[in-house]
Amino acid sequence: MSADSPDLSRSRAELLDAADPLAEFRTRFTVADPDLIYLDGNSLGRLPVSTAERIRTAIEDEWGRGLIRSWAAWIDLPRRVGDAIAAGVVEARPGEVLVGDSTTVNLYKLAVAALDARPERRVIVTDDDNFPTDLYVFQGLAHARKLELRIVHSDIDAGLDPAVLDAALDEDVALVSLSHVAYRSGALLDMAAVTAAAHRVGALILWDLSHSAGSVPVPLTSSGADLAVGCTYKYLNGGPGAPAFLYVRSELQEQLQQPIWGWFGQRDQFAMGGMYDPQPGIERFAVGTPPVLGLYGAEEGVRMIAEAGVLRLRGKGAALTSYLVELADAWLAPLGFTVASPRNADQRGSHVSLHHPQAWQVCQALIERGRVIPDFRTPDRLRLGLAALTPSFADVWDATDRLRRLVEAEEHLEYPGERSRVT
Amino acid sequence: MSADSPDLSRSRAELLDAADPLAEFRTRFTVADPDLIYLDGNSLGRLPVSTAERIRTAIEDEWGRGLIRSWAAWIDLPRRVGDAIAAGVVEARPGEVLVGDSTTVNLYKLAVAALDARPERRVIVTDDDNFPTDLYVFQGLAHARKLELRIVHSDIDAGLDPAVLDAALDEDVALVSLSHVAYRSGALLDMAAVTAAAHRVGALILWDLSHSAGSVPVPLTSSGADLAVGCTYKYLNGGPGAPAFLYVRSELQEQLQQPIWGWFGQRDQFAMGGMYDPQPGIERFAVGTPPVLGLYGAEEGVRMIAEAGVLRLRGKGAALTSYLVELADAWLAPLGFTVASPRNADQRGSHVSLHHPQAWQVCQALIERGRVIPDFRTPDRLRLGLAALTPSFADVWDATDRLRRLVEAEEHLEYPGERSRVT
């Protein structure tokens, strides 16, 4: 092995694993099938061992035995899990994060609150590679409120060029909303610089943290970010359909009003007063009865991510994705794959996409024959998520090795090229 | 015992239980504390034995083992549980009911859809005894859209007088929204007559079924009702914070558009298309990622209610509430209680409220000393819920007996008169 040629042996992966300070966290997840390599923890995080037990207790003891009396404990969950996210997952202060509703509903609530706070401005800015549900929410709002939706172009591999965004900003812009990490390429935006650009023209900014929270530092406070939403079932391992979180900077909370006035946002809720009078603080962004089981799933997941620590997660995520890029360059480029993510680890989150003309067929073959679970992303991307607590360096080596063997043998061509509707 | 004096012996309750065709369903619920009498199943239904196991399987097998692949099964849950509600809980056709989001969020979505369908009309009609979250949603919409919210007066014991409603309806009314069963008094509205009254002036009607679904027949189809929402954690026993359902009459689905455009409402969702194009049918009223664990809880609860059958549930609910009224007249009226619900079983749902000047103190004493769980409702009501699958006639006898003994001994006066914030 010369200094120029990288060490591509599996034993190097094993050495990297031996030096991994987060390695012991792998034992805290349920692994039902050790031969399966799961590279989709950025879409649905794995099951923490403690979560099954926590939810069992919630069902049998709190619901079954405590019955309605357990609301004394449940009622604080949206705020408690929010504060845990603020303390250990994103940079935020106590009372700035609340958990409940879906990411999409939260995005709607905060976007309306922001637009109502800039009534004289008529433009929402986002980018064309934003996650589809974000685009749909803004299309709906632009339609309902007769606003201009200004969609700037992002490179689907490299992400949004700050100069392109800057050129779209002016004093008609009420709201800028972007994903901190792009769902397809993994491109990571500079939160402080983009927030400052929005603020220069007097716009509010609303970040979607779904693909960043739990994998990279999220500097909400120090960036001066106004608003954010994020997902708990991806990197936070909260479980399928676990509720989303929302962030509202303290200084803005009393000025903003979300549009869905409901009893969980009401001051002294059980007085059952006839006139809506929103709670002080972050609870004014709550709406209806919170999903208790999903909240416990989120709480367990958040607890473990906070214990691992965002900086360690970031370090390992960068190392895993860089290792994958190195193997892909050596083994997969000759087979028609190209890296469809930023090549500099500082500019991407914890997943990497690979472009291949038959990506859909490759994806099916990799799952069924390769026993590796990636994600397919339109139009022709294989997305490999490296949620730092679960895959090992050896998993990355094995997954890439299985992938190259499949494609070398052209096994993927045995799978249909027509995408099925559920992926 | 003469023909005029009712038989108030406990043995009569035991005879009624012996003749109860639904008695065996009591064994299908987890009862951790047999001495505790739970009369709050209308607020949080009891835990079905099968639910703990179903959710354990969903967590360990589907999430833990199946991982992301389990979305192939999960993605149909909102529609599948909706169709189960349509088949066995409310009168509706397949494809008219969808489960997801909270009751409040669903109410907002359908109310906006209705208002957008009557853009030239400027009035929302509801009543002052409607559930607070409903009132808040309409206040928020009236505020945002500069509409008139016309709040008609309901009697808090007897419910809404149809003549009062009629007098408030005219051709400016876009939307009428009422609770089918009033949350405090239990007063049951005539769905067909009220729907017809709304339709006579060209308004759409949106029913809140939270306190009726699973306890009384809900004739949506035959009444010609347009829209409805309802709760799954009360009479449907779906568990704390289980998602709500919404109903949209088939003929209206393509004409209506809900305001929160999200990826679960998108046609061919995983094509990740950049332009919102809502699904055909009831799925266009979906928004974000559905709460999988809560949906399984709802599915188990709905299955049991459907098996019991709405007519049997209605019959037993009427018998239980009538029995409670009879005992209250005999034992509690001399202690200062009055029945604060319709006295005719045809005009009430499956709960009864009792007025007492110290209701809050009585409520605390009844829980702690009496080992009976009712609900307190402002300003001075003790609400006793008789979800037909769980309390027995003997439970009603025992609860009323414990209540009269406590108040006779003035034990409730030892409790604070100032209401605490969480009840």
Interface residues (C-beta under 8 A of the other chain):
Chain A: T30 A32 D33 Y38 D40 S43 L44 R46 L47 T51 A52 I55 R56 A58 I59 E60 D61 E62 W63 G64 R65 L67 I68 R69 S70 W71 A72 W74 I75 D101 S102 T103 T104 V105 Y108 D116 D128 F131 P132 T133 L135 Y136 V137 Q139 G140 A144 Y233 G239 P240 G241 A242 P243 A244 P259 I260 W261 G262 W263 F264 G265 Q266 D268 Q269 F270 A271 M272 G273 G274 M275 Y276 V287 G288 T289 P290 P291 V292 L293 G294 L295 G297 I367 I373 D375 R377 T378 R419 R421 V422 T423
Chain B: T30 A32 D33 Y38 D40 S43 L44 R46 L47 T51 A52 I55 R56 I59 E60 E62 W63 G64 R65 L67 I68 R69 S70 W71 A72 W74 I75 D101 S102 T103 T104 V105 Y108 D116 D128 F131 P132 T133 L135 Y136 V137 Q139 G140 A144 Y233 G239 P240 G241 A242 P243 A244 P259 I260 W261 G262 W263 F264 G265 Q266 D268 Q269 F270 A271 M272 G273 G274 M275 Y276 V287 G288 T289 P290 P291 V292 L293 G294 L295 G297 I367 I373 D375 R377 T378 R419 R421 V422 T423
